[in-house]
Amino acid sequence: MEKCKACSDYFKWDDEVIEVDDEYYHKDCVTLYPTGYVAFLDDDCLGETENADGTTAYSILEEGQYIDDED
């Protein structure tokens, strides 16, 4: 299962996920700046992302990389 690179919690199927350079973060764990969008974790720049609004975990992760409510 895939974990958030910031908080190390597993993703649930409906979590809002930010993808940066093939790394995944909860939307609430990072700060997004509308400069094309660049994600920051605290003061560290993680890189650019295209999904500023976040994407549900089940949309971008493979089955088994997130917690399914049916489990």
ZIMO-V331827 format. One record per residue. RES is the residue in three letters. PSI is psi in degrees with one decimal (NA if undefined). OMEGA is omega in degrees with one decimal (999 if undefined). Layout:
res=RES psi=PSI omega=OMEGA
res=RES psi=PSI omega=OMEGA
This chain:
res=MET psi=146.9 omega=-178.2
res=GLU psi=139.4 omega=177.5
res=LYS psi=152.7 omega=171.7
res=CYS psi=131.6 omega=-179.2
res=LYS psi=-14.4 omega=-179.8
res=ALA psi=-51.4 omega=-172.9
res=CYS psi=-9.4 omega=179.1
res=SER psi=12.5 omega=174.3
res=ASP psi=145.5 omega=175.9
res=TYR psi=149.3 omega=177.2
res=PHE psi=136.3 omega=170.1
res=LYS psi=162.1 omega=-172.9
res=TRP psi=-29.7 omega=-175.9
res=ASP psi=11.9 omega=176.5
res=ASP psi=145.5 omega=173.4
res=GLU psi=120.5 omega=-172.0
res=VAL psi=135.9 omega=174.8
res=ILE psi=128.7 omega=179.0
res=GLU psi=126.4 omega=178.3
res=VAL psi=114.6 omega=177.8
res=ASP psi=49.2 omega=179.0
res=ASP psi=19.7 omega=172.8
res=GLU psi=148.4 omega=-174.7
res=TYR psi=138.5 omega=-178.1
res=TYR psi=148.5 omega=169.1
res=HIS psi=143.6 omega=179.5
res=LYS psi=-36.2 omega=-178.4
res=ASP psi=-11.9 omega=-179.2
res=CYS psi=-18.2 omega=-176.7
res=VAL psi=162.6 omega=173.9
res=THR psi=127.1 omega=179.9
res=LEU psi=136.2 omega=177.1
res=TYR psi=131.4 omega=-175.5
res=PRO psi=63.8 omega=178.1
res=THR psi=32.3 omega=-175.8
res=GLY psi=-35.1 omega=82.2
res=TYR psi=132.4 omega=176.7
res=VAL psi=130.8 omega=-179.9
res=ALA psi=137.8 omega=176.7
res=PHE psi=142.2 omega=170.3
res=LEU psi=108.7 omega=-168.8
res=ASP psi=-120.9 omega=179.8
res=ASP psi=3.9 omega=-177.3
res=ASP psi=125.2 omega=177.6
res=CYS psi=124.7 omega=179.2
res=LEU psi=-27.1 omega=-179.5
res=GLY psi=-176.7 omega=-178.3
res=GLU psi=151.6 omega=176.7
res=THR psi=153.3 omega=178.5
res=GLU psi=-11.0 omega=-175.4
res=ASN psi=69.3 omega=-176.8
res=ALA psi=-30.0 omega=179.4
res=ASP psi=-2.4 omega=-175.8
res=GLY psi=161.7 omega=178.8
res=THR psi=141.1 omega=179.3
res=THR psi=142.3 omega=-176.7
res=ALA psi=-41.1 omega=-177.1
res=TYR psi=-16.6 omega=179.9
res=SER psi=-27.3 omega=-175.3
res=ILE psi=-16.9 omega=178.4
res=LEU psi=156.2 omega=177.2
res=GLU psi=152.7 omega=175.5
res=GLU psi=135.1 omega=-176.1
res=GLY psi=-12.2 omega=177.9
res=GLN psi=1.7 omega=178.7
res=TYR psi=161.8 omega=179.3
res=ILE psi=124.7 omega=178.0
res=ASP psi=136.8 omega=-179.8
res=ASP psi=-23.1 omega=-178.7
res=GLU psi=-11.5 omega=-179.0
res=ASP psi=NA omega=999
